[in-house]
């Protein structure tokens, strides 16, 4: 939804209406992979995704080496001194990899890599698809309180997009990492300024849309309709409260791997190079993601 030229998240009732439609479609087309047990992210796809090279996985080769090392130092300080993790990923094209959107790639990498601590789920992934000129900021469950969709979008709009439009990918990623580290440090009470975290006021959240009508009544109607159609409590409540780990993301429903064509290997030109981690990087902590974040083009 756009208000005054700015993209804002839809209202809660609109989200629930979309969720209800998604669930009903899943009941009508049970083979579509929408509900638990469907082919959301198969083991073959998971195994074919690249392993992280570190906190910075520049598969597209667009971040200067010195800048990448600065980002690594900040991200490592965040991981060592808080329970959060920041990962940056660049690819040449998500389309060449068989993904319909940068968000599809984002949730696949989030699921496969597990950025953020297991249990705390405090992870962030910044993704750039160079050819499509698309950006995704994927936010783990545990950071959605301080990085809601509106703030994630503001970080992209105010920090990443201006730099990326000038082709200064490393500069944009470095500044965004500093902002994210500053937000995480402030929330945890840890001073990360000596590691390069930003001490400036973070980007503001996008304004919430005005609510029209009795939203509580609309939600009640949606819940009643859902139970009339069946499907049960075991799916509905986890979905509403964000604990269903891979069914939807970024304010949209049912877009999971649209048109995905599995490739036998991701060792082609879209990722580029090898996928072995270096520099003693031991992997991420196993955090979970539920679709929080934002996507933008530039």
N, C-alpha and C positions, 0 to 999 in steps of 0.2 A: 504494500500500500504506500502511496506517495502523498505526503501532506506538505504543501509549500515547497515542493521540489525535493523533499527529503524522504528517503525510504524509512518507514517505521514498521514495527511488528504489528500484525493484526491483533484484534481484541481477543480476549480469552474465549468468548463465545464463537468467534470465527474460527479459531484454532480447533475448538471442540467439534464444530460442524464439519470441518475438513477431516478431522480424525474419524468421526462417525461415518462419513462417506467412504473413507479409506477402508474401515473395518467391514462395512457392508459389501464393498467390492471384493474384499478378500473372502467373504463368506460365499459370494456368488462364484468367484473364480479361485477356488482353493489351491490350484496349482501355480498361482502367480508368485508365490514366495513372499507374501506380505505378512503372514502370521507366523508365530513361533513354529518351527519345524519345517518351514519353507526354505528354499535355497537362498538365504540371505547373503552369506559369505561362506562358500564352500571351502573345504580344506585345500582343494586344488588351487583355488584362487588365492587363498591366504599364503600358501607355500610359494606361489609364483611372485608375490610382491617382494620388492627389494628389502634387504636389511638396512637399517639406518647406519650411516657412516659415522655418526656422532650426533651432537645436538644440531649440527648443520649438515644436511644431506643435499648438496648442490649438484643434483644429477644433470641439470641443464648447463652447468658451468658458467653462471652469470654473476657470481659473487667473487670479487677479488680476494686473493688469499689472505692478505692482512686483515681485511674486514671480516672474513669468515672466522679468523682466529679471535678477533675481538668479541664477536657474537658468542663463540664457544666459551670464552672466559666468563662472560656475563651469565650465560645459561648454566654453566657449571657451578657458579657461585649460588645461583638460585636453587639448584638441586642440592648442593651441599649444606646450605644454611636455612632452607625452608623445606617443606615436603612437596614442593611443586616442581614441575619440569616443563621446559620450553623446547620445542623442536621446530626447525625450519626445513622446508622441503621445496626444491624447485624441480620441475619436469619440463621437457620441451613441449609435450602435448598430452593432455588427458584423453583426447579423442583417439589418438593413435594407439593408446593402451586399451581401448575398448570401453571407456567410461563415458557416460552421457554428459556429466557435469563435473566441475571441479569439486563440488560437494560430494558426489559419489566416490571420487578418488579419496577425498578427505576422510570420509567415514570408514573406507576400506583400510587406509593406513592407520587410522586411530584404533581400529579393531585389531589389526595385525601387530602393531608396535606396542600398544599399551602404554602410551606416554602418561606419566603421572604415577604416583604411588598406588599400589593395590590397596583398596579400602578407602583411601582418601580421594582418589580419582581427580587429583589436582594437576591436570595436564593441559597444555596449549600447543596446537600445531598451526603454523603459518605455512600456507601452500601457495606457490605461484606456478601457473601454467603459462609458459612464455608465448607459445603460438596463439592460443586463444585469448591471451591478455586477460586472464581471470585470476582472482585472488580468493582464497578461503582462509578464514580464521576459525579453527575448530576448537571448541572449549569443552573441557571435561566437566563431569558432574560437579566436582568439588569446587570449581571456580566459577560456576554460573552465577553465584550470588554477587561477586565483584566484577564479573565480565558478562553481563547479560547481553542479549543480542544487540540492543541499541548501542551499548558502549563498544562492543566488538566492531559494529559497523562504523562507528565514529573513528576508531583507531585506523581502520582501513581508509576511510575517506580523508582524514586529516593528516595521516602520517605516510601511509604506503602509496596511495594513488598519486599524490603530487610528485614523489620521487620516481615512481615507476613510469609516469608519463614522460619523464626526461631521460628514461633509460638508466637511471641510477639505482639499480636493484640492490646492490650492497648497502648503499646509504639508507634506503628505505627500510630494509630488514634490520639494520643496526639500530636505527631510531625506534622502530617498533619494539625491538627486544628490550631496549632501555625503558620504554614506556611500560611494557608488560612487567618487567622486573620491578619497576617502581611501584606499580599497583599491588603486586604480590607482596613486596616488602612492607608496604604501608599496612596492608591487611593483616600480616603476620607479626607486625611489630619488630621487624628485622631491618636494620639500616644497610641497604645494599649500594649506597651511593659510591663507596670506595671501589666497588666492582664495576661501576659504570651505569648503574640504574638511574633513571631520570628522577629528579626531584621536583620537576615542574608539575603544574596542575594537569592531571590526565584529561584526555578528551571527554567531553560530556556525553552522556547517554542521549540517544535520539528521543524526542518527546513521545509520550504514549498517546495513542489516538483517543479522541473523545468517545465515551461509551454512549451508545444510543439505546434507550429502552431499558427494561429490567433484565440485566445480564444474568442475575441469579435465577430468575424464572426461565430464561432461555436454556441455561445449563441444566436445570431440573428436567425440562422437556427432553433435552438430548439424552440424558441418562435414562429416562423412562423408555424412550423409543429404542435405545440400545438394548435394554433388557427384554423388551417385547420381541425384538428380532432374535434374541438369543446371543450366545457368545460368552456370557458368563462373567463373573467377577474376576476370574483368574487372568484375564487379558486387560480388561478396562482400567482397573485402578493402577497397575504398574505403568501403563501407557500415559495416563493423565499426570501422574506424579513423577515422571521422568526416569523411572528405574528400568524400563525396558530398553536394553542396551543398544539395539541396532535397528530399530524399526523405522525411525523417521528422524529428520534433522532440519535445522535452519528454518523453521516456520513452515515447512511444506510437508506433504504426506504422500506416500505411495510412489516416490521417485527413485526408490532403491534400485540402482543398476539398470535403468531403462536402456534397453538395446545392448546390454553388455554381451560382448562376444569374447569368450575366454581365449587368451593367447597362450600358446604352449610355453612361452618364455617372455620375460620383460627385459631381456638383454639386448633390446634393439635401440634405435636411435632416440626414442622419446625419453628414456631415462639417461642413456649415455653412460659409457664406462662400466666399471665393475661395481658390485654392491657390497663389498666387504667393508665392515667398519674398521677404522684405524685409530691410532693414538691411544690404545688401551680402553676404548669405550666399551663398557660392559652391558649396554642395553638399557632400556627404560624399565620403570617399576611395575608395570602391569595395570595402569589406570584404565577406567572406563569412560566412555563418551556416550551421550544420548542425543546429540544433535544440536546442542547450543552453539551459537556462533553466527557468522555472517559471511556472505559471498558478494563480490563486486567485480565488475569489469572496469578496465581503464583504457 
